[in-house]
Amino acid sequence: MLKKGLIAGLVTMAGIFFSLSLNNASAAAPPSRHGDINAKWSAGPHARTQSDVAGELSDERAGQTPGDVIHGNDPEDCIACHGPTSVLANGGMTEEEALQYFFTTKDGRFTKDTTAAHTDEWPNVSCSTCHYTLAGQSAAMPALALFNSQTGKYVHIKMPAKLCGQCHGTLHIADTDHRTYNGWSMSRHNHTQSDVAGELSDERVGQTPGDVIHGDDPEDCIACHGPTSVLANGGMTEAKALQYFFTTKDGRFTKDTTVAHTDEWPGVSCVACHDPHNPAVRSYFNSSTGKYVIMKNTADLCGQCHGNLRFPDTDHLSYNILSGKGGIGVPVRQTMPGVTCTDCHMYNSGVDGSNSAMFHGHKLSITVKDANGKSSTSCTKCHETIDGATAKTTIGAWKSSFQALDATTGKNVAAAGKAITGLNDKGLKAKLEEAQNNLRYAESDESGGFHNHRFLMSLLQDANGKALEVLSSSKQ
């Protein structure tokens, strides 16, 4: 059993923090801020965890004692993630005792009729599960920490993603099948810092962080590649985040600029796309305002960075390409109408024990491999008659045909531009501009030719045809 002195202290601390959390989000926050946070939390899944545990106990643990569940041949520490501070009830108890207290049993064993008990005392995954006020720290800005129900102590965690990964990954419970964090950690969303460093050293030499964010040719790298990086060091602007996370010389980027403070860089992590106080609501974190913006659907969430929904002049336009709109003189066309970003990139096969199911789509790959050599491919969800190998071959063929035509079109458009240099023919110039626009638009897609393949090919065919017309006319 946990020591009662420790338990009493933790109960007091938890009560103080919960009270503070409802009224003091930050030193500068309005009094209602934490009331708003509590309202978000109350509406989210973290505030409704007891029924989930009851359902699992009645479905899978009938006949077992609480001790069997926690320490038996097939242990599952439900309390550790679904309600860790439940061990603080009644002056302190073990996890087994918490299971016994908060869920009904018969003769000390769970049954098919097991349900929730003492629901008014069940803490869910509340404020004091994930926050702790460190010594010398303002209670208005509690640190990220996990309350460990096994030890009765807080574990300080620096990165929000690693806090989420305690329960939505294997960081705390090694053999869990909830591995969203593990999938994300292998995705490109977790490896964005080097991309920014490369762009700064290639295209922004001599510029200050302020120039990059607010200058004559602004590019808000932070907003998409690591929006929550502005929360480091107690909070900073996007320009200061660039200064902190990438090397400079005399305050300016150079050809040797590289990454810095890599252990603090968040990538595009959980809290970039999920408001932690209600992760079920689609939201993106706006690094300019420090606020979450709710999205009506997942495609619009993706389109903030993989489209022009937030930055109209971006050249990352996969979201727009999927719509089949925006080409000049090219009809609207969709290769797979109704299919959205997450249908392919966040596919969950539902096959028990597969990485596809355990990652919950957060590896963001079309194909997810398993340890046994098998794999899950999102294409097979709709195209049931093909297998993963056939899907891979088809995707490869589409990409190859796009890239071949892209290379030809690029050469012809460039040649057409040179051919009419010095000519004062408005018709030819307009035709060239249309060709350049459609070529540029096709190349703004980041799939290499797979996304809305027919539309991409139409854009290139139109651009190539117009370029050839310009070349032909300029020789007459």
N, C-alpha and C positions, 0 to 999 in steps of 0.2 A: 504494500500500500504506500502511496505517496505520503511524504512527511506532512503532518498537519500544519506545521509552522509555515512551510513553503506554500502549501495550498492556501492558507489564510491570506498570506501576502499577495499571492497571485489573484485571489478573488477580489481583494481590495483594489489592486492595480487595474484589473479588468473593469471593475465598476467605474473607477475614476476615468479610465480611458474612454469607455463607452459614453459616459456623460460628456466628456470633452469632445468626442467625435461628432456629437450631435450639434455642437455649437462653435467649434473652432477648427475649420479646415486648414487655415493658415493664418498667420499674423494679420494679413491684410484682407482676409475674406470677410464678407458680410455675415451677420449672425445667422442668416438662413441657409448658408452654404451646406453645412453638415446635415441640416434637416432635409435638404434636397438629396444628399448622398444617402441618407437613411431611407428615403422614399424609393430611390433607385434600387438599393439593396433589397428592400422588402418585396419589390416586384420581380426580383431575379431568382435564379435557381439556387444561389448560395443561401437563400432564406427558406428553402423548402427541401431539406435533405433527409428529414426523419422518415418520411413515407418511403423514400427510395431504399433506405436500409431495411425497413420493415418488409418491404416487398421481396428483397433479396433473401432475408432470413427465412421467410415463409416459403419461398419458392425453392431455395437451394440448401437450406440448413435445417430442415425439419428433422427432429430427433437428436440434434446436437445441443450441447450445453454452451453457454457463453465462453467457457474455457476452451472447448473444442474449436470454436470459431476463431479465437485469437491465437491459440497455441497448438492446435491439433495437427493431424496429418496433412490437412489441406488448409492451412491458416489463411485468414483474410481479416486484416485489421480495419474493419469498417469505421470504427471510431476515429482512427488517426486522420482520416480525410473528411468524413461526413459530419463530424462534430467533435473535434479534438478537445475543446474546453468543457465538454460534458463531464470529464473526469473531475472537474472542480465542484460539481454539485454535492450536496450533503456533506460539506466540509472536506471533500476529497475522496476519491475512490480509484480503484484500478480500472483498466479498460473493460475487463470481464464484468466487473461490478456495474459499470456504466451500461453495458449491454443488457444486463439483468434488470436494471432499474428502468431503462427507457424503452424496453420492448417486452411484450407479454410472453410468458413461458407457461408450460404446464409440467409440474414436477421437475422444475429446473431446466426444462428442455424446450427449444423452439418447436413450433408445430406449423402446419399449413394454415392455421388461423392466427398466427402471430401478427400482432399489430403494434402501433406506437403507443407508448404510455408516458405519463407525466409530460405531455406535450408543451405545457406552459413553462417548463424548465429547460427544454431542449434548446441548446444555443445555436444550432445550425453552424454554418461557416460564417461567423460574425466578425465584427471589427477586431476583437481581441484575439482572433485566430491568426491574423496576418499582420498585425501591427503591435509594436511594443515601444514604449518610451525609454530610450537609453539614458544612463546616468549622465547628467549635465545637458541633456537635450530638452528643448521646449516640448511640452506635452501637446502643443498645437501642431507639431510636425513629427508625429511618431514614425519610427523607423520601420522598414519592412522586416518582418520576422515570422517564423512559423512556430506556433505553440506545439511542442512535441508531447503528445498525450502519453507516450511511453515513459518519458523522463520527468514530465511536469516542468520543463524548462523551455525558454525561448531560444531559437536558433536564428541569429542575425543573418539576413540574406541581402546582399547588395543589389542584385539585379531583379527587376520584377518578373522576368521570364523564368528565372530559377525559383522564384517563390511559387509561381503557377505550376512549375514542373515538379514540385514536391508531391502533388496529388494528380496532376494531369501528365505525369511522366514517371520515370523510375528513380528520381532523385531521392525519394524518401522510402518508398516501398519497391524494392528492386524487381520483384516478380509480378508486378501489376500488369494488367492488360490495358490500362488507360495510358497510352503512350503518345499523346498529342505533342507534348514537348519534344520527345525523341524524334518524331517525324519532322517537326519544325527545325530542330537543330541541324538536320541534314539538308534543309532546303536553302535555296538562294536567298530567301528572306533573312536568313541568319548570317549571310556572308555578303554584306553590302558595303562595308567600310573600305575595302580595297578598291571597289569600283569608283567610289567618290575620290579616293586618293589619286587614282589613275587619271581621272578627269581633271582634277585640280592641277596636277603636274604637267598634263598635256596641253590644257586649254586656258589655264588661269594664271600662268606665270607672271609675276609682277603685281598681281592684284592682292588687295587686302580681303579679309573675310567680309568686311562691309561692302566692298566693291562687288563681290560675287553675289551677295544677297540683294543689294539695293542699288547697284551701279547702272551704267548705261545699257549693259547687256546682262540683266539679272538672271540668275538660275538658283532656285531655292533647293539645293541638293538635300539639305536636312529634312525638308518637308516630306520627302518620299523615301529616302534611303535610311533614315533613322530619326523619325519625328520625336520620339520620347527622349532623345539625347539631350534635349533642352531641360530635362528634369535633373540632370547630373549636377552635383555640387550645390544642391539646394535650389536649383533653377537658374537658367541663363537664357539669353536671346539666341536666335539662330546663328547670328554672326559670331557670337562668343563660343557657341558650340563648335563651329568650324575651326575657330582658333584653338580650342581645347583638344579636339579629336584628330587634328592634322597638323603636321609640322610646318613651320614658317621660318623665314629668316628676316629679321628686322620687321616682323609683322606682315610679311608678304609671302605668298606661295611661290615656290621655285620649281625647276624641273626635277628637283630631288625630293619634293614634298612626299611624305609618306604618312602612314597611320600613326596615331598616338593614343595612349590610354585605352588600348584595345580591350582590356578586361572590363571596361565600363561601357563600351559601345553597345547599344541595345539591338542593332539591326532593326528589322521590321518585326518586332516581337508581339507577343500576345496582346499587350496593352496598346499597340499601335492600331489594332482593329477591333478591340473589345474594351469597352468601359469596364474596368475591374469591378465596379460596384453593381453592374448588371451586365455581365458578359453575353447574355443571350440576345441583347439588342444590338443590331448591326451599327457600329459607330467607327469613325476614324478620329484619331487624335490630331488636332490642328496645332502644329508646332508654333505657329505665329500667334495664336490667341491663348494657347494652353488649355483649350476646351475640347470636349468631345462633340462631334456633330453626328446626329443619328441619320442613317441611310435607310431608304425605303426598301432596298433589296441588295443582295450581295454583289450583283454586277455593277451597281452604282458605287459600291464601296471600292471595288477593284479599279473602277474608272477614274477615281481620284488621282491615281498615280500612273495607271496603265491606259490613260485616256486623257482627254482635255477637260474633264469636268471641273477640275480645280485650277489648272494652269492652261489657259486657252492656246498658248503658243508652244506647248510642249511638242516634241517629236516622238514621244512614246504613245502610239495611238492604236494599240491592239483592241481596246474597247470600242473605238470608233469603227475600225475595220469590220468587227463582227456585225455591226448594224447594216453593212453593205451600202452605206450612204457616204456622200462627200466627194465622189469623183466628178471631174468636169467632163461632161459628155458621156459618162458611163452610167448605164442604168443601175438602179438599186438591185442588189443581188445577194442572197444569203445561201451559202452552201448547206448549212444545217440550221434551218429556221427553228427558233425557240431554244436552242442550246446556248447556255451561258458559260461564263468563265469557270464557275465552280462545278458545273456538271462534268467537266473534263479534268480540271486540275485539283478538285477536292473530292474525287470519287471514293466512296466507301463500299467495298465489295460486300460487307456484312458477313463475310466468312469468318466464323469464330477462330481466333488464334492467328489470323493472317495479319501482316503488317498493314495492309490496306485498311482493315477494320480498326486495328489498334492505334494507328496514326490519325484516324479521323480526318483523312484528307490533307493534313497539314505538312506533308512532304511536298505537296503541290506538283507532283509528277504525274504524267499520264500513266506511266507504268511503275508499279511498286513491287520490288522483288522481295521474296521471302527467303529465310535461311535454308530451306529445303530445295532451293533452285527454282521453285515455281514463282509465278508472278500474277499480279492483278492488273488489268488494263481497262481504263475507263471506256474505251471504244466498245467493249463487249456488252456494256450496259444496254445500248440501243441496237448494236449490230450483233445479235446473239449467235449468228451462224459463223462468225469468224473467231479466230483465236488471237492471242497476243502477238504471235509471230507474224500473222497476216496483217494485223493492224500496223505493226512496226514497218513492214514492207510498204504498205500503202502510204503511210506518213512520209517515209523516205522518198518515195517516188514523187509525191506532191512537192516536197521541198526541192528535189533535184530539178524538176521542170521549172519551178519558179526561179531558182537561182540561175539557171541557164538563160532564161528569157530576160531576167534582170540584168545580167552581164551584157547581153546584146543591146538591150534598150538603153542602158547607161552609156554605152559607146556611141550609139546613134544620136541620142539627145545631146551629148557633148559635142559631137561632130556638127550637128545642126546649129548649135549655138555659135560655133566658130564660123560656120558657113555664111551666116547672115550678119556677121559683125560688119558694121559700116553701112549696111543696107537700110534704107528708110522705107520699109514695107510693113505697115501696121498689121496687116493680115497675117503675114508670116511670123511676126513677133508675138502676136496673140496666140497663134497655133503653137509656137515654141513654149510659151508660158504655160499653156495647158498641158503640154507633154511633160514639162519639168514638174508641174504640180502633181500630176498623176503618178509620175515616177517616185517623187519624194514621198507621196502619201503611201504608196505600196511599200516602200522601204522603211516606213515608220512603224510597220508591224514588226513585232519582235519574235515571231514564231519561225522565221526562216521560210515562210511560204505555206504554212499549214492553215492558219486561221482564215476562215472564209476563203478557201483556196480559189474558188471560181471568180470571186470578186477581185482578188489580188491579181489573177491572171488577166482579167478584163482591164484593170488599170494599166498593167504593163503593155498589153496588146494595143490599147488606145494610145499610150505614150509613144510606143515604138512606131505605130502607123503615122502619127502626126510628125514625128521626127523625120521619118523617111519622106513625107510630103514636103517638109521644109527643105530637106536636102535636094530633092528633085527640082523644086521650084527655084531654089537659089542658083541652080546651074543653067537655068534657061536664059 
